[in-house]
Amino acid sequence: MPIAGGCLCRAVRFEINVDAPLGARYCWRRVCQYLGAGTGAVSALFRKADVVVSGPLTDYVSQADSGSTMHRRFCARCGTQIFSEAEERPELIFVRAGALDDPNLAPPKATIWAQSAPNWACLDLNLPRVEGQPPPLTA
């Protein structure tokens, strides 16, 4: 059964034709705090070829702390953050766990950029913790 998800207004929908993500991490990099509206962001990694999307997406291009050129895609109608893609890794796509119909399918396996978390952040002490840039997840 494919993994499904979409945005708040349901104008954007997607299906991912796999049973589980390649991995998921909870990121506290400052950019991810903006994406998470004050908290960190949990993103799950998939092969782009497995993802089918319908609906109006808007693309915001920026430089990541890693130096990668990032495309952050969100619903053009309601603004829900849905995807991130690095130009340097075009075969992969990160999906925001909150955009999944069942976010329990993407539990984070680590906390990354922990050094950037505010002092009030609730970090899961059971997850491995990386203070800055981790090694990339792979397909």
CNS distance restraints for C-alpha pairs under 8 A (distance, minus, plus):
assign (resid   1 and name CA) (resid  17 and name CA) 7.42 0.50 0.50
assign (resid   1 and name CA) (resid  18 and name CA) 7.58 0.50 0.50
assign (resid   1 and name CA) (resid  19 and name CA) 6.93 0.50 0.50
assign (resid   2 and name CA) (resid  15 and name CA) 6.04 0.50 0.50
assign (resid   2 and name CA) (resid  16 and name CA) 5.39 0.50 0.50
assign (resid   2 and name CA) (resid  17 and name CA) 4.61 0.50 0.50
assign (resid   2 and name CA) (resid  18 and name CA) 5.79 0.50 0.50
assign (resid   2 and name CA) (resid  19 and name CA) 6.57 0.50 0.50
assign (resid   3 and name CA) (resid  15 and name CA) 5.57 0.50 0.50
assign (resid   3 and name CA) (resid  16 and name CA) 4.95 0.50 0.50
assign (resid   3 and name CA) (resid  17 and name CA) 6.51 0.50 0.50
assign (resid   3 and name CA) (resid  18 and name CA) 6.75 0.50 0.50
assign (resid   3 and name CA) (resid  19 and name CA) 6.89 0.50 0.50
assign (resid   3 and name CA) (resid  20 and name CA) 7.67 0.50 0.50
assign (resid   3 and name CA) (resid 100 and name CA) 7.51 0.50 0.50
assign (resid   3 and name CA) (resid 101 and name CA) 7.83 0.50 0.50
assign (resid   4 and name CA) (resid  13 and name CA) 7.44 0.50 0.50
assign (resid   4 and name CA) (resid  14 and name CA) 5.65 0.50 0.50
assign (resid   4 and name CA) (resid  15 and name CA) 4.42 0.50 0.50
assign (resid   4 and name CA) (resid  16 and name CA) 6.26 0.50 0.50
assign (resid   4 and name CA) (resid 100 and name CA) 6.04 0.50 0.50
assign (resid   4 and name CA) (resid 101 and name CA) 5.78 0.50 0.50
assign (resid   4 and name CA) (resid 102 and name CA) 7.84 0.50 0.50
assign (resid   5 and name CA) (resid  13 and name CA) 5.75 0.50 0.50
assign (resid   5 and name CA) (resid  14 and name CA) 5.41 0.50 0.50
assign (resid   5 and name CA) (resid  15 and name CA) 6.62 0.50 0.50
assign (resid   5 and name CA) (resid  99 and name CA) 5.49 0.50 0.50
assign (resid   5 and name CA) (resid 100 and name CA) 4.10 0.50 0.50
assign (resid   5 and name CA) (resid 101 and name CA) 4.53 0.50 0.50
assign (resid   5 and name CA) (resid 102 and name CA) 7.69 0.50 0.50
assign (resid   6 and name CA) (resid  10 and name CA) 5.97 0.50 0.50
assign (resid   6 and name CA) (resid  11 and name CA) 7.65 0.50 0.50
assign (resid   6 and name CA) (resid  12 and name CA) 5.23 0.50 0.50
assign (resid   6 and name CA) (resid  13 and name CA) 4.18 0.50 0.50
assign (resid   6 and name CA) (resid  14 and name CA) 5.87 0.50 0.50
assign (resid   6 and name CA) (resid  82 and name CA) 7.28 0.50 0.50
assign (resid   6 and name CA) (resid  99 and name CA) 5.32 0.50 0.50
assign (resid   6 and name CA) (resid 100 and name CA) 6.47 0.50 0.50
assign (resid   6 and name CA) (resid 101 and name CA) 7.15 0.50 0.50
assign (resid   7 and name CA) (resid  11 and name CA) 6.71 0.50 0.50
assign (resid   7 and name CA) (resid  12 and name CA) 5.60 0.50 0.50
assign (resid   7 and name CA) (resid  13 and name CA) 6.85 0.50 0.50
assign (resid   7 and name CA) (resid  75 and name CA) 6.53 0.50 0.50
assign (resid   7 and name CA) (resid  78 and name CA) 7.49 0.50 0.50
assign (resid   7 and name CA) (resid  80 and name CA) 5.46 0.50 0.50
assign (resid   7 and name CA) (resid  81 and name CA) 7.68 0.50 0.50
assign (resid   7 and name CA) (resid  82 and name CA) 7.12 0.50 0.50
assign (resid   7 and name CA) (resid  99 and name CA) 6.02 0.50 0.50
assign (resid   8 and name CA) (resid  78 and name CA) 6.68 0.50 0.50
assign (resid   8 and name CA) (resid  80 and name CA) 6.33 0.50 0.50
assign (resid   9 and name CA) (resid  77 and name CA) 7.54 0.50 0.50
assign (resid   9 and name CA) (resid  78 and name CA) 6.11 0.50 0.50
assign (resid  11 and name CA) (resid  55 and name CA) 5.48 0.50 0.50
assign (resid  11 and name CA) (resid  56 and name CA) 6.93 0.50 0.50
assign (resid  11 and name CA) (resid  75 and name CA) 7.40 0.50 0.50
assign (resid  11 and name CA) (resid  77 and name CA) 7.33 0.50 0.50
assign (resid  12 and name CA) (resid  53 and name CA) 7.24 0.50 0.50
assign (resid  12 and name CA) (resid  54 and name CA) 5.65 0.50 0.50
assign (resid  12 and name CA) (resid  55 and name CA) 4.17 0.50 0.50
assign (resid  12 and name CA) (resid  56 and name CA) 6.20 0.50 0.50
assign (resid  12 and name CA) (resid  57 and name CA) 7.30 0.50 0.50
assign (resid  12 and name CA) (resid  75 and name CA) 6.31 0.50 0.50
assign (resid  13 and name CA) (resid  53 and name CA) 5.92 0.50 0.50
assign (resid  13 and name CA) (resid  54 and name CA) 5.43 0.50 0.50
assign (resid  13 and name CA) (resid  55 and name CA) 6.43 0.50 0.50
assign (resid  14 and name CA) (resid  51 and name CA) 6.84 0.50 0.50
assign (resid  14 and name CA) (resid  52 and name CA) 5.47 0.50 0.50
assign (resid  14 and name CA) (resid  53 and name CA) 4.33 0.50 0.50
assign (resid  14 and name CA) (resid  54 and name CA) 6.23 0.50 0.50
assign (resid  15 and name CA) (resid  51 and name CA) 5.80 0.50 0.50
assign (resid  15 and name CA) (resid  52 and name CA) 5.32 0.50 0.50
assign (resid  15 and name CA) (resid  53 and name CA) 6.69 0.50 0.50
assign (resid  16 and name CA) (resid  50 and name CA) 5.34 0.50 0.50
assign (resid  16 and name CA) (resid  51 and name CA) 4.45 0.50 0.50
assign (resid  16 and name CA) (resid  52 and name CA) 6.39 0.50 0.50
assign (resid  17 and name CA) (resid  50 and name CA) 5.22 0.50 0.50
assign (resid  17 and name CA) (resid  51 and name CA) 6.62 0.50 0.50
assign (resid  18 and name CA) (resid  50 and name CA) 6.98 0.50 0.50
assign (resid  20 and name CA) (resid 105 and name CA) 6.72 0.50 0.50
assign (resid  20 and name CA) (resid 106 and name CA) 7.50 0.50 0.50
assign (resid  21 and name CA) (resid  44 and name CA) 5.93 0.50 0.50
assign (resid  21 and name CA) (resid  45 and name CA) 5.58 0.50 0.50
assign (resid  21 and name CA) (resid  46 and name CA) 5.46 0.50 0.50
assign (resid  21 and name CA) (resid 105 and name CA) 7.79 0.50 0.50
assign (resid  21 and name CA) (resid 106 and name CA) 6.63 0.50 0.50
assign (resid  22 and name CA) (resid  44 and name CA) 7.27 0.50 0.50
assign (resid  22 and name CA) (resid  45 and name CA) 5.36 0.50 0.50
assign (resid  22 and name CA) (resid  46 and name CA) 5.72 0.50 0.50
assign (resid  22 and name CA) (resid 137 and name CA) 7.74 0.50 0.50
assign (resid  22 and name CA) (resid 138 and name CA) 7.53 0.50 0.50
assign (resid  22 and name CA) (resid 139 and name CA) 6.60 0.50 0.50
assign (resid  23 and name CA) (resid  44 and name CA) 5.71 0.50 0.50
assign (resid  23 and name CA) (resid  45 and name CA) 5.42 0.50 0.50
assign (resid  23 and name CA) (resid  46 and name CA) 7.85 0.50 0.50
assign (resid  23 and name CA) (resid 106 and name CA) 7.50 0.50 0.50
assign (resid  23 and name CA) (resid 108 and name CA) 7.40 0.50 0.50
assign (resid  23 and name CA) (resid 109 and name CA) 7.08 0.50 0.50
assign (resid  23 and name CA) (resid 137 and name CA) 6.96 0.50 0.50
assign (resid  24 and name CA) (resid  42 and name CA) 6.85 0.50 0.50
assign (resid  24 and name CA) (resid  43 and name CA) 5.52 0.50 0.50
assign (resid  24 and name CA) (resid  44 and name CA) 4.11 0.50 0.50
assign (resid  24 and name CA) (resid  45 and name CA) 6.08 0.50 0.50
assign (resid  24 and name CA) (resid 106 and name CA) 5.97 0.50 0.50
assign (resid  24 and name CA) (resid 107 and name CA) 6.34 0.50 0.50
assign (resid  24 and name CA) (resid 108 and name CA) 4.55 0.50 0.50
assign (resid  24 and name CA) (resid 109 and name CA) 5.87 0.50 0.50
assign (resid  24 and name CA) (resid 110 and name CA) 7.56 0.50 0.50
assign (resid  25 and name CA) (resid  42 and name CA) 5.65 0.50 0.50
assign (resid  25 and name CA) (resid  43 and name CA) 5.89 0.50 0.50
assign (resid  25 and name CA) (resid  44 and name CA) 6.81 0.50 0.50
assign (resid  25 and name CA) (resid 107 and name CA) 7.74 0.50 0.50
assign (resid  25 and name CA) (resid 108 and name CA) 4.34 0.50 0.50
assign (resid  25 and name CA) (resid 109 and name CA) 5.55 0.50 0.50
assign (resid  25 and name CA) (resid 110 and name CA) 5.10 0.50 0.50
assign (resid  25 and name CA) (resid 111 and name CA) 5.88 0.50 0.50
assign (resid  25 and name CA) (resid 112 and name CA) 6.86 0.50 0.50
assign (resid  26 and name CA) (resid  40 and name CA) 6.53 0.50 0.50
assign (resid  26 and name CA) (resid  41 and name CA) 5.72 0.50 0.50
assign (resid  26 and name CA) (resid  42 and name CA) 4.38 0.50 0.50
assign (resid  26 and name CA) (resid  43 and name CA) 6.78 0.50 0.50
assign (resid  26 and name CA) (resid 108 and name CA) 5.68 0.50 0.50
assign (resid  26 and name CA) (resid 109 and name CA) 7.76 0.50 0.50
assign (resid  26 and name CA) (resid 110 and name CA) 6.23 0.50 0.50
assign (resid  26 and name CA) (resid 111 and name CA) 4.70 0.50 0.50
assign (resid  26 and name CA) (resid 112 and name CA) 6.12 0.50 0.50
assign (resid  27 and name CA) (resid  32 and name CA) 6.26 0.50 0.50
assign (resid  27 and name CA) (resid  40 and name CA) 5.39 0.50 0.50
assign (resid  27 and name CA) (resid  41 and name CA) 5.31 0.50 0.50
assign (resid  27 and name CA) (resid  42 and name CA) 6.20 0.50 0.50
assign (resid  27 and name CA) (resid  43 and name CA) 7.87 0.50 0.50
assign (resid  27 and name CA) (resid 111 and name CA) 5.87 0.50 0.50
assign (resid  27 and name CA) (resid 112 and name CA) 4.82 0.50 0.50
assign (resid  27 and name CA) (resid 113 and name CA) 5.87 0.50 0.50
assign (resid  27 and name CA) (resid 114 and name CA) 7.38 0.50 0.50
assign (resid  28 and name CA) (resid  32 and name CA) 5.90 0.50 0.50
assign (resid  28 and name CA) (resid  33 and name CA) 6.03 0.50 0.50
assign (resid  28 and name CA) (resid  39 and name CA) 7.49 0.50 0.50
assign (resid  28 and name CA) (resid  40 and name CA) 4.59 0.50 0.50
assign (resid  28 and name CA) (resid  41 and name CA) 6.81 0.50 0.50
assign (resid  28 and name CA) (resid 111 and name CA) 7.55 0.50 0.50
assign (resid  28 and name CA) (resid 112 and name CA) 6.27 0.50 0.50
assign (resid  28 and name CA) (resid 113 and name CA) 5.06 0.50 0.50
assign (resid  28 and name CA) (resid 114 and name CA) 5.67 0.50 0.50
assign (resid  28 and name CA) (resid 115 and name CA) 7.81 0.50 0.50
assign (resid  28 and name CA) (resid 116 and name CA) 5.81 0.50 0.50
assign (resid  28 and name CA) (resid 117 and name CA) 5.23 0.50 0.50
assign (resid  29 and name CA) (resid  33 and name CA) 6.46 0.50 0.50
assign (resid  29 and name CA) (resid  40 and name CA) 7.38 0.50 0.50
assign (resid  29 and name CA) (resid 112 and name CA) 7.49 0.50 0.50
assign (resid  29 and name CA) (resid 113 and name CA) 5.01 0.50 0.50
assign (resid  29 and name CA) (resid 114 and name CA) 7.41 0.50 0.50
assign (resid  29 and name CA) (resid 116 and name CA) 5.57 0.50 0.50
assign (resid  29 and name CA) (resid 117 and name CA) 7.20 0.50 0.50
assign (resid  29 and name CA) (resid 132 and name CA) 7.89 0.50 0.50
assign (resid  30 and name CA) (resid  34 and name CA) 6.60 0.50 0.50
assign (resid  30 and name CA) (resid 116 and name CA) 6.30 0.50 0.50
assign (resid  30 and name CA) (resid 117 and name CA) 7.75 0.50 0.50
assign (resid  31 and name CA) (resid  35 and name CA) 6.39 0.50 0.50
assign (resid  31 and name CA) (resid  64 and name CA) 7.95 0.50 0.50
assign (resid  32 and name CA) (resid  36 and name CA) 5.89 0.50 0.50
assign (resid  32 and name CA) (resid  39 and name CA) 7.91 0.50 0.50
assign (resid  32 and name CA) (resid  40 and name CA) 5.53 0.50 0.50
assign (resid  32 and name CA) (resid  41 and name CA) 5.32 0.50 0.50
assign (resid  33 and name CA) (resid  37 and name CA) 6.00 0.50 0.50
assign (resid  33 and name CA) (resid  38 and name CA) 5.00 0.50 0.50
assign (resid  33 and name CA) (resid  39 and name CA) 5.20 0.50 0.50
assign (resid  33 and name CA) (resid  40 and name CA) 4.67 0.50 0.50
assign (resid  33 and name CA) (resid  41 and name CA) 6.55 0.50 0.50
assign (resid  34 and name CA) (resid  38 and name CA) 6.02 0.50 0.50
assign (resid  34 and name CA) (resid  39 and name CA) 7.85 0.50 0.50
assign (resid  35 and name CA) (resid  40 and name CA) 7.65 0.50 0.50
assign (resid  35 and name CA) (resid  41 and name CA) 6.62 0.50 0.50
assign (resid  35 and name CA) (resid  81 and name CA) 7.01 0.50 0.50
assign (resid  36 and name CA) (resid  40 and name CA) 5.31 0.50 0.50
assign (resid  36 and name CA) (resid  41 and name CA) 5.03 0.50 0.50
assign (resid  39 and name CA) (resid 121 and name CA) 7.42 0.50 0.50
assign (resid  40 and name CA) (resid 117 and name CA) 7.75 0.50 0.50
assign (resid  41 and name CA) (resid  96 and name CA) 7.24 0.50 0.50
assign (resid  42 and name CA) (resid  96 and name CA) 5.96 0.50 0.50
assign (resid  42 and name CA) (resid  97 and name CA) 5.59 0.50 0.50
assign (resid  42 and name CA) (resid  98 and name CA) 7.63 0.50 0.50
assign (resid  42 and name CA) (resid 108 and name CA) 6.75 0.50 0.50
assign (resid  43 and name CA) (resid  94 and name CA) 5.69 0.50 0.50
assign (resid  43 and name CA) (resid  95 and name CA) 5.33 0.50 0.50
assign (resid  43 and name CA) (resid  96 and name CA) 4.45 0.50 0.50
assign (resid  43 and name CA) (resid  97 and name CA) 5.36 0.50 0.50
assign (resid  43 and name CA) (resid 106 and name CA) 7.86 0.50 0.50
assign (resid  43 and name CA) (resid 108 and name CA) 7.86 0.50 0.50
assign (resid  44 and name CA) (resid  94 and name CA) 5.34 0.50 0.50
assign (resid  44 and name CA) (resid  95 and name CA) 5.17 0.50 0.50
assign (resid  44 and name CA) (resid  96 and name CA) 6.34 0.50 0.50
assign (resid  44 and name CA) (resid  97 and name CA) 6.17 0.50 0.50
assign (resid  44 and name CA) (resid 106 and name CA) 6.01 0.50 0.50
assign (resid  44 and name CA) (resid 108 and name CA) 7.82 0.50 0.50
assign (resid  45 and name CA) (resid  92 and name CA) 6.95 0.50 0.50
assign (resid  45 and name CA) (resid  93 and name CA) 5.86 0.50 0.50
assign (resid  45 and name CA) (resid  94 and name CA) 4.57 0.50 0.50
assign (resid  45 and name CA) (resid  95 and name CA) 6.40 0.50 0.50
assign (resid  45 and name CA) (resid 137 and name CA) 7.58 0.50 0.50
assign (resid  46 and name CA) (resid  50 and name CA) 7.24 0.50 0.50
assign (resid  46 and name CA) (resid  51 and name CA) 7.75 0.50 0.50
assign (resid  46 and name CA) (resid  92 and name CA) 5.86 0.50 0.50
assign (resid  46 and name CA) (resid  93 and name CA) 5.46 0.50 0.50
assign (resid  46 and name CA) (resid  94 and name CA) 6.33 0.50 0.50
assign (resid  46 and name CA) (resid  95 and name CA) 7.53 0.50 0.50
assign (resid  46 and name CA) (resid 139 and name CA) 7.51 0.50 0.50
assign (resid  47 and name CA) (resid  51 and name CA) 7.22 0.50 0.50
assign (resid  47 and name CA) (resid  91 and name CA) 5.93 0.50 0.50
assign (resid  47 and name CA) (resid  92 and name CA) 4.62 0.50 0.50
assign (resid  47 and name CA) (resid  93 and name CA) 6.12 0.50 0.50
assign (resid  47 and name CA) (resid 139 and name CA) 6.65 0.50 0.50
assign (resid  48 and name CA) (resid  90 and name CA) 7.69 0.50 0.50
assign (resid  48 and name CA) (resid  91 and name CA) 5.40 0.50 0.50
assign (resid  48 and name CA) (resid  92 and name CA) 4.89 0.50 0.50
assign (resid  48 and name CA) (resid  93 and name CA) 5.29 0.50 0.50
assign (resid  49 and name CA) (resid  91 and name CA) 7.10 0.50 0.50
assign (resid  55 and name CA) (resid  75 and name CA) 7.82 0.50 0.50
assign (resid  56 and name CA) (resid  75 and name CA) 6.02 0.50 0.50
assign (resid  56 and name CA) (resid  76 and name CA) 5.46 0.50 0.50
assign (resid  56 and name CA) (resid  77 and name CA) 7.38 0.50 0.50
assign (resid  57 and name CA) (resid  73 and name CA) 6.08 0.50 0.50
assign (resid  57 and name CA) (resid  74 and name CA) 5.40 0.50 0.50
assign (resid  57 and name CA) (resid  75 and name CA) 4.74 0.50 0.50
assign (resid  57 and name CA) (resid  76 and name CA) 5.10 0.50 0.50
assign (resid  58 and name CA) (resid  73 and name CA) 5.50 0.50 0.50
assign (resid  58 and name CA) (resid  74 and name CA) 5.41 0.50 0.50
assign (resid  58 and name CA) (resid  75 and name CA) 6.13 0.50 0.50
assign (resid  58 and name CA) (resid  76 and name CA) 5.17 0.50 0.50
assign (resid  59 and name CA) (resid  71 and name CA) 6.04 0.50 0.50
assign (resid  59 and name CA) (resid  72 and name CA) 5.63 0.50 0.50
assign (resid  59 and name CA) (resid  73 and name CA) 4.61 0.50 0.50
assign (resid  59 and name CA) (resid  74 and name CA) 6.76 0.50 0.50
assign (resid  60 and name CA) (resid  71 and name CA) 5.65 0.50 0.50
assign (resid  60 and name CA) (resid  72 and name CA) 5.11 0.50 0.50
assign (resid  60 and name CA) (resid  73 and name CA) 6.38 0.50 0.50
assign (resid  61 and name CA) (resid  69 and name CA) 6.97 0.50 0.50
assign (resid  61 and name CA) (resid  70 and name CA) 5.58 0.50 0.50
assign (resid  61 and name CA) (resid  71 and name CA) 4.66 0.50 0.50
assign (resid  61 and name CA) (resid  72 and name CA) 6.33 0.50 0.50
assign (resid  62 and name CA) (resid  69 and name CA) 5.89 0.50 0.50
assign (resid  62 and name CA) (resid  70 and name CA) 5.32 0.50 0.50
assign (resid  62 and name CA) (resid  71 and name CA) 6.73 0.50 0.50
assign (resid  62 and name CA) (resid  72 and name CA) 7.93 0.50 0.50
assign (resid  63 and name CA) (resid  67 and name CA) 5.90 0.50 0.50
assign (resid  63 and name CA) (resid  68 and name CA) 5.75 0.50 0.50
assign (resid  63 and name CA) (resid  69 and name CA) 4.76 0.50 0.50
assign (resid  63 and name CA) (resid  70 and name CA) 5.89 0.50 0.50
assign (resid  64 and name CA) (resid  68 and name CA) 5.27 0.50 0.50
assign (resid  64 and name CA) (resid  69 and name CA) 6.32 0.50 0.50
assign (resid  64 and name CA) (resid  70 and name CA) 6.36 0.50 0.50
assign (resid  66 and name CA) (resid 133 and name CA) 7.04 0.50 0.50
assign (resid  68 and name CA) (resid  86 and name CA) 6.06 0.50 0.50
assign (resid  68 and name CA) (resid  87 and name CA) 6.90 0.50 0.50
assign (resid  68 and name CA) (resid  88 and name CA) 6.45 0.50 0.50
assign (resid  69 and name CA) (resid  86 and name CA) 5.67 0.50 0.50
assign (resid  69 and name CA) (resid  87 and name CA) 5.60 0.50 0.50
assign (resid  69 and name CA) (resid  88 and name CA) 7.22 0.50 0.50
assign (resid  70 and name CA) (resid  84 and name CA) 6.67 0.50 0.50
assign (resid  70 and name CA) (resid  85 and name CA) 5.59 0.50 0.50
assign (resid  70 and name CA) (resid  86 and name CA) 4.56 0.50 0.50
assign (resid  70 and name CA) (resid  87 and name CA) 6.33 0.50 0.50
assign (resid  71 and name CA) (resid  84 and name CA) 5.56 0.50 0.50
assign (resid  71 and name CA) (resid  85 and name CA) 5.12 0.50 0.50
assign (resid  71 and name CA) (resid  86 and name CA) 6.35 0.50 0.50
assign (resid  71 and name CA) (resid  87 and name CA) 7.57 0.50 0.50
assign (resid  72 and name CA) (resid  81 and name CA) 7.62 0.50 0.50
assign (resid  72 and name CA) (resid  82 and name CA) 7.85 0.50 0.50
assign (resid  72 and name CA) (resid  83 and name CA) 5.86 0.50 0.50
assign (resid  72 and name CA) (resid  84 and name CA) 4.46 0.50 0.50
assign (resid  72 and name CA) (resid  85 and name CA) 6.57 0.50 0.50
assign (resid  73 and name CA) (resid  81 and name CA) 6.40 0.50 0.50
assign (resid  73 and name CA) (resid  82 and name CA) 5.95 0.50 0.50
assign (resid  73 and name CA) (resid  83 and name CA) 5.02 0.50 0.50
assign (resid  73 and name CA) (resid  84 and name CA) 6.09 0.50 0.50
assign (resid  74 and name CA) (resid  79 and name CA) 5.56 0.50 0.50
assign (resid  74 and name CA) (resid  80 and name CA) 5.35 0.50 0.50
assign (resid  74 and name CA) (resid  81 and name CA) 4.41 0.50 0.50
assign (resid  74 and name CA) (resid  82 and name CA) 5.21 0.50 0.50
assign (resid  74 and name CA) (resid  83 and name CA) 6.77 0.50 0.50
assign (resid  75 and name CA) (resid  79 and name CA) 4.77 0.50 0.50
assign (resid  75 and name CA) (resid  80 and name CA) 5.33 0.50 0.50
assign (resid  75 and name CA) (resid  81 and name CA) 6.80 0.50 0.50
assign (resid  75 and name CA) (resid  82 and name CA) 7.30 0.50 0.50
assign (resid  80 and name CA) (resid  99 and name CA) 7.86 0.50 0.50
assign (resid  81 and name CA) (resid  96 and name CA) 6.88 0.50 0.50
assign (resid  81 and name CA) (resid  99 and name CA) 7.53 0.50 0.50
assign (resid  82 and name CA) (resid  95 and name CA) 5.76 0.50 0.50
assign (resid  82 and name CA) (resid  96 and name CA) 5.30 0.50 0.50
assign (resid  82 and name CA) (resid  99 and name CA) 5.87 0.50 0.50
assign (resid  83 and name CA) (resid  93 and name CA) 6.73 0.50 0.50
assign (resid  83 and name CA) (resid  94 and name CA) 5.48 0.50 0.50
assign (resid  83 and name CA) (resid  95 and name CA) 4.66 0.50 0.50
assign (resid  83 and name CA) (resid  96 and name CA) 6.14 0.50 0.50
assign (resid  84 and name CA) (resid  93 and name CA) 6.07 0.50 0.50
assign (resid  84 and name CA) (resid  94 and name CA) 5.04 0.50 0.50
assign (resid  84 and name CA) (resid  95 and name CA) 6.64 0.50 0.50
assign (resid  85 and name CA) (resid  89 and name CA) 7.49 0.50 0.50
assign (resid  85 and name CA) (resid  90 and name CA) 7.01 0.50 0.50
assign (resid  85 and name CA) (resid  92 and name CA) 6.82 0.50 0.50
assign (resid  85 and name CA) (resid  93 and name CA) 5.08 0.50 0.50
assign (resid  85 and name CA) (resid  94 and name CA) 6.26 0.50 0.50
assign (resid  86 and name CA) (resid  90 and name CA) 6.36 0.50 0.50
assign (resid  86 and name CA) (resid  92 and name CA) 7.81 0.50 0.50
assign (resid  86 and name CA) (resid  93 and name CA) 7.75 0.50 0.50
assign (resid  92 and name CA) (resid 139 and name CA) 7.34 0.50 0.50
assign (resid  95 and name CA) (resid  99 and name CA) 7.23 0.50 0.50
assign (resid  95 and name CA) (resid 100 and name CA) 7.91 0.50 0.50
assign (resid  96 and name CA) (resid 100 and name CA) 7.22 0.50 0.50
assign (resid  97 and name CA) (resid 103 and name CA) 5.26 0.50 0.50
assign (resid  97 and name CA) (resid 106 and name CA) 6.13 0.50 0.50
assign (resid  98 and name CA) (resid 103 and name CA) 5.78 0.50 0.50
assign (resid  99 and name CA) (resid 103 and name CA) 7.38 0.50 0.50
assign (resid 103 and name CA) (resid 107 and name CA) 7.55 0.50 0.50
assign (resid 108 and name CA) (resid 127 and name CA) 7.95 0.50 0.50
assign (resid 109 and name CA) (resid 127 and name CA) 6.25 0.50 0.50
assign (resid 109 and name CA) (resid 128 and name CA) 7.22 0.50 0.50
assign (resid 110 and name CA) (resid 127 and name CA) 5.00 0.50 0.50
assign (resid 110 and name CA) (resid 128 and name CA) 4.81 0.50 0.50
assign (resid 110 and name CA) (resid 129 and name CA) 5.92 0.50 0.50
assign (resid 110 and name CA) (resid 130 and name CA) 7.51 0.50 0.50
assign (resid 111 and name CA) (resid 123 and name CA) 7.60 0.50 0.50
assign (resid 111 and name CA) (resid 124 and name CA) 7.75 0.50 0.50
assign (resid 111 and name CA) (resid 127 and name CA) 6.32 0.50 0.50
assign (resid 111 and name CA) (resid 128 and name CA) 6.23 0.50 0.50
assign (resid 111 and name CA) (resid 129 and name CA) 4.89 0.50 0.50
assign (resid 111 and name CA) (resid 130 and name CA) 6.17 0.50 0.50
assign (resid 112 and name CA) (resid 129 and name CA) 6.06 0.50 0.50
assign (resid 112 and name CA) (resid 130 and name CA) 4.73 0.50 0.50
assign (resid 112 and name CA) (resid 131 and name CA) 6.11 0.50 0.50
assign (resid 112 and name CA) (resid 132 and name CA) 6.19 0.50 0.50
assign (resid 112 and name CA) (resid 133 and name CA) 6.92 0.50 0.50
assign (resid 112 and name CA) (resid 134 and name CA) 6.66 0.50 0.50
assign (resid 113 and name CA) (resid 117 and name CA) 7.26 0.50 0.50
assign (resid 113 and name CA) (resid 130 and name CA) 6.05 0.50 0.50
assign (resid 113 and name CA) (resid 131 and name CA) 4.81 0.50 0.50
assign (resid 113 and name CA) (resid 132 and name CA) 4.09 0.50 0.50
assign (resid 113 and name CA) (resid 133 and name CA) 6.17 0.50 0.50
assign (resid 113 and name CA) (resid 134 and name CA) 7.92 0.50 0.50
assign (resid 114 and name CA) (resid 129 and name CA) 6.72 0.50 0.50
assign (resid 114 and name CA) (resid 130 and name CA) 6.15 0.50 0.50
assign (resid 114 and name CA) (resid 131 and name CA) 4.59 0.50 0.50
assign (resid 114 and name CA) (resid 132 and name CA) 6.54 0.50 0.50
assign (resid 115 and name CA) (resid 131 and name CA) 4.85 0.50 0.50
assign (resid 115 and name CA) (resid 132 and name CA) 6.42 0.50 0.50
assign (resid 116 and name CA) (resid 131 and name CA) 7.81 0.50 0.50
assign (resid 116 and name CA) (resid 132 and name CA) 7.90 0.50 0.50
assign (resid 117 and name CA) (resid 121 and name CA) 6.05 0.50 0.50
assign (resid 130 and name CA) (resid 134 and name CA) 6.40 0.50 0.50
